[in-house]
Amino acid sequence: MVVQLANNPRLWVICYNHAVPTVLRLPGLRVVIYPNDHRPAHVHVIGNGHEAIFELNCPDGPVSLRENFGFAQHELTSIQKALSEQVQQLCKAWEGIHGHV
């Protein structure tokens, strides 16, 4: 669906109506893989109004930060550690959604 924003005829946005699989939950955070996303295998960590993208480097890591939108460094360190502990399961989730990694 395409909708016009803020009564501005030049500003349009595409809205997707598909489910975004939450593949892991961390305290106050969701780890998601978008079904229509691109390679390399990666996850989006969303919460508290922030988002970070981590590449998985499947099948065994290491997990690495690609982009950060608002998380503090100590939060990123904690998130990266938690993702690293689950990297094989996250890679399997990516493969289940997108096919071979």
Secondary structure, DSSP 8 states (H G I E B T S, - for coil): -EEE-TT-TT-EEE---S---EEEEETTEEEE--TT--SS-EEEEEETTEEEEEE--TTT---EEEEEES--HHHHHHHHHHHHHTHHHHHHHHHHHHS--
